[in-house]
């Protein structure tokens, strides 16, 4: 009987978790596409940098820094919206603190991990560009 009283709460929790996982996957795919597009547009520049002596680590760190700027902008906007919508979420959910720093920290950490994984693959691929081929693409 007690189990039957929590069916609706369990369903809402499962749906929320599923939507959160879907949002994380969409974030990763979108960020991967953005960084891959940026790398393809900047192929001549990356080739020139490598021809002038840039190492693979330099190219990867350049692209990861640019992704980091996007990440910081997204985190700032997300925290602001979370703090603005906190009272509404607190009123709708039982036992949830609207300004829980642990939850915000976990979300920021998860988003940062997703951003690093999604941007590392195209950044690593950019290091395999042959400088002579890249300079001829224009």
Secondary structure, DSSP 8 states (H G I E B T S, - for coil): -HHHHTHHHHHHHHHHHHHHHHHHHHHHHHHHHHHHHHHHHTHHHHHHHHHTT--HHHHHHHHHHHHHHHHHHHHHHHHHHHHHHHHHHHHHSTT--TT-HHHHHHHHHHHHHHHHHHHHHHHHHHTT--HHHHHT--
